[in-house]
Amino acid sequence: MSGVVNEALATRKTLTDLGFDIYEPLTDHPEAVFTTAALETLLEREMLGQTFDAPSRTRGKLAKQAVAKALGYPVPKTLRKTQPRFPGQDLDVYVQQRNNLQVWNAEVSPTRRYAVLRADQDNRIIAVRVVEGAELTAFDKTGTLTSKYQAKRRAGRTGSALVSSRDTEPFIAELAPTSHLGARLLAQLLPTATPAHGRVLSVSALHEKLLSLVGHTLTYPPSERQRGEQLHRVACEVLGLGSYADTGRFPDIVCQALEVKLQSAGTIDLGLVMPNSQEPAVTLSPRLRLCDARYLVAYARRENDVLRIDHIVTTTGGDFFKEFQIFGGLVQNHKLQMRLPSDFFEPK
C-alpha cells in the first residue's frame, strides 16, 4: 500500500480507538485529524461504488452517514445542522450529479475541506475529490463573492516594520521556528509543503530576509491576481526556496506559514480570512489556528509600467490589527454557486 493509504488507515484506527463522534473537537488529538490527501484517498477507497438511491436531501444524509463510517466514526442516526457537518475534521460533504455546486447559508472557509462525491444517473458514486475552500472559490465566476474582509494601515504608520517580535506560543510549540536555516535546506523546501518542525523561520528572521524585497520592481499586468503572483514568486526567491508554486491555498507560502499581500493602494483585501481568527488552520497543523500564520504586506508604487516595492510590514495574524484596522465589515451572500470545471474529478 502507498504511504498515503497507510497514513489514512492509521489515522482511522486512532479515531476509532478514541470513540469520538463527528462533532468532537480534535484540537488535543491532532493524530486523529486526516490530512486532505488522506481524506481523499480513504473516501475513494470506501465510497466508490456505493449507491444512495433517494431524493436529494435524503441522499445527502445517507452519504454523510457513509462518510462517517468510512472515516472510523460511529454512524450518527441524525445529523445536527453544524457548520461544517464534520467539525472535528473541518469537513463538509456534497453529492453532485452535475457540475453546478451550491453552498447554502455558510461562508466558504479557505482552509475547510470539502468532499465532493460525484454520482451518476443511478445515484452511484463514481468519483471523489477533496479540496480546500480556497480552491473552490476560484471556480466562482459570478462576481458575487461569498465573504470579503478589508483593512488599511493605521494612521501615522509608515515605512517598513516588524510588528511581532516573536511568533505565537502555539506556533513556537508546534513548529520550533528558528532564526537561521541553511541555504541548502531552504532550497529543498517546497512552497506548498506542510510546515515541518524545526524547518520554519521565525517571524523576525522572515522579516530580515523579506526586507531585501524593498527596491524590487515588478511588471504591472492588468490583473491584480497576476501582480500578486509576481510578489509571491519573488518572495520565494528572497527566502531562498528552491522553487515557486501556488495552489491557491491559504497561506500562500505554506512551508513558512506566510500569507503574501501586495499593496499599490491603501485598502488591503483580506479575502475570506480574518487574520486574528481562532479557527483551525488545518493546512498548517491541527494544533494551529489561522491567527498563528504570518503575514507579509508589501507596499509598492506604480512608476509607468512597473511597481517598485517601497516598504514591507511583517506580522503574525494575531498581531495584525495592532498595525492595521478593519473596515467595510463583512459582505456575505446566502448562496454561492460554482461551476466545477469539466476535469474536476480527473486525477491530479
C-alpha positions in Angstrom: 0.0 0.0 0.0 1.1 3.6 -0.7 2.3 5.9 2.1 -0.9 8.0 1.9 -3.1 4.9 2.3 -1.1 3.7 5.3 -1.4 7.2 6.8 -5.2 7.2 6.2 -5.7 3.8 7.7 -3.5 4.7 10.8 -5.5 7.9 11.4 -8.8 6.0 11.1 -7.7 3.4 13.6 -6.7 6.2 16.0 -10.0 7.9 15.6 -11.9 4.6 16.0 -10.0 3.8 19.2 -10.8 7.3 20.7 -14.6 6.6 20.1 -15.4 10.2 19.4 -18.5 11.2 17.4 -18.2 13.5 14.3 -18.8 16.7 16.5 -16.0 16.1 18.9 -13.2 18.8 18.7 -9.8 17.2 18.0 -7.6 20.1 19.0 -5.9 17.9 21.6 -5.8 14.9 19.3 -4.0 16.0 16.0 -3.1 12.4 15.4 -6.8 11.8 14.7 -7.2 14.6 12.1 -6.8 13.4 8.5 -4.7 15.3 6.1 -6.5 16.4 2.9 -4.7 13.8 0.8 -5.5 11.1 3.3 -9.2 12.1 3.3 -9.4 11.9 -0.4 -7.6 8.6 -0.6 -9.7 7.0 2.1 -13.0 8.2 0.7 -12.1 7.0 -2.7 -11.4 3.5 -1.3 -14.6 3.4 0.8 -17.2 5.4 -1.2 -16.7 4.5 -4.9 -19.5 2.2 -6.0 -21.8 2.9 -3.1 -25.4 3.9 -4.2 -27.6 6.4 -2.5 -30.9 6.0 -4.3 -33.1 8.6 -2.6 -34.3 12.1 -3.1 -31.7 14.8 -2.9 -31.9 15.7 0.8 -32.1 12.1 2.0 -29.3 11.2 -0.4 -27.1 13.8 1.2 -27.9 12.4 4.7 -27.1 8.8 3.6 -23.8 9.9 2.0 -22.7 11.8 5.2 -23.5 8.8 7.3 -21.4 6.6 4.9 -18.6 9.1 5.1 -18.7 8.9 9.0 -18.4 5.2 8.8 -15.6 5.4 6.2 -13.6 7.7 8.5 -14.0 5.4 11.5 -16.7 7.4 13.4 -19.8 5.9 14.9 -22.6 6.4 12.3 -24.9 9.2 13.6 -28.6 8.4 13.4 -29.4 12.1 12.9 -27.2 14.9 11.7 -27.0 18.2 13.5 -27.1 21.4 11.4 -23.5 22.3 12.3 -21.1 24.2 10.1 -19.2 22.2 8.9 -21.1 18.9 9.3 -17.9 17.2 10.5 -16.4 19.9 12.9 -13.6 17.7 14.2 -12.2 17.2 10.7 -13.2 20.7 9.4 -15.0 18.9 6.6 -18.2 19.3 4.6 -19.7 16.7 2.2 -21.6 17.3 -1.1 -23.1 14.8 -3.5 -23.1 16.1 -7.1 -24.8 14.7 -10.2 -24.0 17.9 -12.1 -21.1 20.4 -12.1 -23.1 23.2 -10.5 -22.1 23.2 -6.9 -24.2 25.2 -4.5 -23.1 26.2 -0.9 -26.1 27.4 1.1 -26.1 29.7 4.2 -22.5 29.3 5.0 -19.4 31.2 4.0 -16.7 29.1 2.3 -13.7 28.8 4.7 -10.4 28.9 2.8 -8.9 26.1 4.9 -12.0 23.9 5.3 -12.1 20.7 3.4 -14.9 19.9 1.0 -15.5 16.3 -0.1 -17.4 16.4 -3.4 -18.8 13.0 -4.3 -19.8 12.5 -8.0 -22.9 10.5 -8.5 -24.1 9.1 -11.8 -27.8 8.9 -13.0 -28.3 5.9 -10.8 -27.0 7.7 -7.7 -23.9 5.5 -7.6 -20.7 7.3 -6.5 -18.2 7.2 -9.4 -15.6 9.8 -8.3 -14.4 11.6 -5.2 -12.4 14.9 -4.8 -11.5 16.6 -1.5 -10.5 20.2 -1.9 -9.9 23.2 0.4 -12.2 26.2 0.3 -9.6 28.4 -1.3 -9.6 26.2 -4.4 -13.4 26.1 -4.5 -13.8 29.9 -4.6 -11.6 30.1 -7.6 -14.5 28.5 -9.5 -16.9 31.3 -8.6 -17.3 33.2 -11.9 -20.4 35.2 -10.9 -18.5 38.1 -9.3 -20.8 37.8 -6.2 -18.2 36.7 -3.7 -19.1 34.8 -0.6 -17.3 36.9 2.0 -14.7 39.6 2.0 -12.8 41.4 4.6 -10.8 44.6 4.1 -8.3 46.6 6.2 -5.9 49.5 6.0 -2.8 50.6 7.8 -3.4 52.7 10.9 -2.9 56.4 10.6 0.6 57.6 11.1 2.2 54.2 10.5 4.8 54.4 7.7 7.9 52.6 6.4 9.0 49.0 6.9 8.0 47.4 10.2 8.2 44.2 12.1 5.0 44.2 14.2 5.6 40.9 16.0 8.8 40.4 17.9 8.1 36.7 18.2 5.7 34.1 16.9 2.6 33.0 18.8 3.1 30.5 21.6 1.2 27.7 19.8 3.3 28.2 16.7 6.5 28.0 18.7 5.4 24.9 20.5 4.3 23.2 17.3 7.0 24.2 14.8 10.0 25.4 16.8 10.8 28.3 14.4 14.4 29.2 14.1 16.5 32.3 13.4 18.5 30.5 10.7 18.1 27.8 8.1 20.9 26.9 5.8 20.7 27.7 2.1 20.8 24.0 1.2 17.9 23.2 3.4 15.8 26.2 2.3 16.4 25.2 -1.4 14.9 21.8 -0.7 11.7 23.2 0.8 8.6 23.2 -1.4 6.5 26.3 -1.0 3.3 24.2 -0.9 4.5 21.6 1.6 3.2 21.5 5.1 5.5 23.3 7.5 7.8 20.9 9.4 9.1 21.1 13.0 12.4 23.0 13.0 12.3 23.9 9.3 10.4 27.2 9.7 12.0 30.6 10.1 10.9 32.7 13.0 8.8 35.8 12.1 11.7 38.1 12.9 14.0 36.0 10.6 11.4 36.1 7.9 11.3 39.9 8.2 15.0 40.3 7.9 15.1 38.2 4.7 12.0 39.8 3.2 13.5 43.3 3.7 15.5 42.6 0.6 12.2 43.0 -1.4 12.5 46.7 -0.8 13.6 48.3 -4.1 12.5 45.3 -6.2 10.4 46.2 -9.3 7.6 44.1 -10.7 5.9 44.5 -14.0 2.3 45.9 -14.0 -0.1 43.5 -15.7 -3.7 44.5 -15.7 -4.8 41.6 -13.4 -4.4 42.2 -9.7 -4.0 38.4 -9.3 -1.1 38.4 -11.7 0.6 41.2 -9.7 0.1 39.2 -6.5 1.6 36.1 -8.2 4.7 38.1 -9.0 5.3 39.2 -5.4 4.6 35.6 -4.3 7.3 34.3 -6.7 9.9 37.0 -5.7 9.2 36.3 -2.0 10.0 32.6 -2.6 13.3 33.7 -4.2 14.4 36.1 -1.5 13.6 33.5 1.2 15.9 31.1 -0.7 13.3 28.5 -1.6 14.4 26.4 -4.5 11.2 26.7 -6.5 7.9 28.6 -6.9 4.5 27.0 -6.6 1.0 28.2 -5.9 -2.0 26.0 -5.3 -4.4 28.9 -4.2 -4.4 27.6 -0.6 -4.0 29.7 2.5 -1.4 30.7 3.3 0.5 31.5 0.0 3.9 30.1 1.1 2.6 27.1 3.1 6.0 25.8 4.2 6.8 29.0 6.0 3.1 29.7 7.1 3.3 33.0 5.2 0.5 34.9 3.5 1.6 37.5 1.0 -0.2 40.8 0.2 0.9 43.3 -2.5 -0.5 46.8 -2.0 -0.4 49.6 -4.5 -3.3 51.3 -2.8 -4.4 51.8 0.9 -7.1 49.1 1.0 -5.9 45.6 1.8 -8.2 42.9 0.5 -8.1 40.1 3.1 -10.5 37.9 1.1 -12.0 35.1 3.2 -9.6 35.0 6.1 -9.7 37.3 9.2 -6.1 37.3 10.3 -6.8 37.1 14.0 -9.3 34.3 13.6 -9.2 31.5 16.2 -10.5 29.0 13.6 -8.2 25.9 13.0 -5.6 26.2 10.3 -5.7 22.6 9.1 -3.4 23.4 6.2 -0.6 24.1 8.7 -1.4 21.7 11.6 -4.4 20.6 13.6 -2.9 22.3 16.6 -2.6 25.7 14.9 -5.1 28.5 14.3 -5.4 31.0 11.5 -4.1 33.7 13.8 -0.8 31.7 14.1 0.1 32.3 10.4 2.4 35.1 9.4 1.7 38.0 7.0 3.9 40.0 4.6 2.3 43.2 3.4 4.4 44.8 0.7 3.6 48.4 -0.3 4.5 49.4 -3.9 4.1 52.5 -6.0 3.5 52.5 -9.7 6.1 54.0 -12.0 4.8 53.8 -15.6 4.6 50.1 -16.3 6.4 48.8 -13.2 5.7 48.6 -9.5 8.5 49.5 -7.1 8.3 48.0 -3.6 8.9 50.8 -1.1 8.4 49.1 2.3 7.1 46.0 3.9 5.3 45.0 7.1 5.7 41.6 8.7 3.4 40.3 11.4 1.6 37.3 12.9 -2.1 37.1 12.3 -2.6 37.5 16.0 -0.9 40.9 15.9 -2.2 42.0 12.5 -4.7 44.5 13.9 -2.0 46.2 16.0 -0.8 47.7 12.7 -3.9 47.6 10.6 -7.6 48.4 11.2 -10.5 46.5 9.8 -13.2 48.4 7.8 -16.1 47.8 5.5 -17.4 44.9 7.5 -18.2 41.5 6.1 -20.1 41.2 2.8 -21.8 37.8 2.6 -24.2 36.1 0.1 -26.5 33.4 1.3 -25.7 31.1 -1.7 -22.5 30.6 -3.6 -22.8 28.9 -6.9 -19.8 27.4 -8.6 -19.4 25.7 -12.0 -16.9 22.9 -11.4 -14.5 22.5 -14.3 -15.0 19.5 -16.6 -11.8 17.9 -15.4 -12.5 18.5 -11.7 -12.7 14.8 -10.8 -9.8 13.7 -13.0 -6.6 12.6 -11.2 -4.3 15.4 -10.3 
